[in-house]
Amino acid sequence: MARKKNGMRLAAAVIGISALALTGCTGPAASPEGSEGGDGGTTSAPITLGTTDKTTSLDPAGSYDNGSFMVMNQIYPFLLNSKPGSAEPENDMAVSAEFSTPTEYTVKLKPGLKWANGSDLDSKDVKHTFDRQVKINDPNGPASLLGNLDSVEAPDATTVVFKLKSGNDQTFPQVLTSPVGPIVDDELFPADEILDDDAIISGEGFAGQYTIESFAKNSLISLKAYEGYQGLLGEPANTEANIKYYADSNNLKLDVQQGNIDVAWRSLSPTDVEDLSKDSNVQVLKGAGGELRYIVFNFDIMPFGAKTSDADEKKSQAVRQAAANLLDRQAIATQVYKDTYIPAYSYVPAGFTGAIEPLKDMYGEDGGPSLDKAKAVLKDAGVDAPITLKLQYNPDHYGPSSGDEYAMVKNQLEEGGLFKVDLQSTEWVTYQKSRVTDYPAYQLGWFPDYSDADNFLSPFFAKDNFLGNGYDNAEVGKLINEQRVETDRDKRTELIEEIQTKVAEDLSTLPILQGAQVAVVGADVKGVESTLDASFKFRLGVVFK
């Protein structure tokens, strides 16, 4: 692919992954016979989705992971949302949403909205939702997405005014569709602490397409269509849906093959996907990819980190840069993932506006590893080898191939004796809680909250970011704020490119791979292809058989 030094914008269609990502993306699915299929009619057959993607909390203020957000998308209302097949924000619980001034975003709610428990759903709930996100600011929550929010006012029952710190925020409508956007019942959810799952279930604080009928955490969730839902998505194409959780992807594969579940989604191994593509009893569907897989460095406790006994900022940076010089992304993509992933050389995925590849120019040799460069950067900083690096990965949340992926990362980093990697793994529920405080370097996968380059930048590199890894570059923070409110598309693109180059020098995270969405469904299952879109929201309401 043609490129220029630190600046060539990536083509929207990426060789290899582009064809893969578009397979099966055919827009909204046809409705079942005699039904409107998500717009006024339902089928009676319940559907079951299987996943290895665990939930951590049903409280939107207490989790910021794909598994939890998938459930929230089914049960909570949003002010703005997007239809299956699209990532564009549209009115959901709102009848209108617009900038009334550059720093005020005014939303008018539909009248007569109700929670499943019978309480009124009005502007008080909306104000309470966003106020508590900011106040709680849970380290595993999505409050970092509200960095530009100054305050929320509710002048009457159907009006909400979001007052912003910076005007003309080009991302704010998308933020309202993101993990920070599910609206919660102000009479149920406390203002200053996370509400436990059982209390949420018993309090029936639901007003999405579904309510939760039964809940066995990370075992089985049973959902029932909510008759009071008045949002953008319409009536679901099924009256009942189940989410079944698996500890082992082998059992997930077996159950979708045998018809015990209707959909297998996140995550099957690449070998499983390849095998299932030859099975006439199932369909393998692939959708637009925006997933990135990283190594995250904790600036406080990594080698030479700020809170270590031998703290040295220059040496710490050299360690990260040496690691970047040693990675062989293409080998991992091909040998572990059978090219269902491609190498990632930046922080904004290929295909998003402003994506460039600074890591390909700055480290290694044309995308491949360079032992000589790794040795040189350590020598220049006065770092003696081998460097002991504790590296953590997760065996269940990011798919069954994570073990193979990080075994290769370990081998690559230990090439030439520069690193001695202490590789460890922890299951997701513990991993999600411990990653901020306990892991010097660790695996992270990222699915965008909304389809804009900002969502690959703000949560990671703004001050007090979601990672909580001690990274704070004032110049990068300034550029992030500028791009968010820049209305000139070309100028905003230039800012996004500049941010990528600067964070590539700092390397608070080290991107490895970019992937696609994959779902395996039974031969008689319909509708799933329409929800594998760039919003990265799985809609159970489109699935029928």
Secondary structure, DSSP 8 states (H G I E B T S, - for coil): ----TTT----SS-TTHHHHHHTT--SS----TTS-SSSS--BSS-EEEEES-----SSTTS--SHHHHHHHHHHS--SEE--TT----EESSEEEEEEEETTEEEEEE-TT-B-TTS-B-SHHHHHHHHHHHHHH--TTSSGGGGTTEEEEEEEETTEEEEEESSSS-TTHHHHTTSTT-----TTTS-SSS---HHHHHHHT---SSEEEEEEETTTEEEEEE-TT--STT-S-SBSEEEEEE-S-HHHHHHHHHTTSSSEEES---HHHHHHHTT-TTEEEEEEEEEEEEEEEE-TTTSTT-TTSTT--HHHHHHHHHHHHHH--HHHHHHHTTTTSEEE--SSS-TTSTT---HHHHHSTBTTB--HHHHHHHHHHHT--S-EEEEEEE-SSTT-TTHHHHHHHHHHHHTGGGSEEEEEEE--HHHHHHHHHHH-SEEEEEE--SSSSGGGGTHHHHSTT-TT-SS---HHHHHHHHHHHH---HHHHHHHHHHHHHHHHHH-SEEEEEEEEEEEEEETT-BSGGGG-STT----GGG-B-
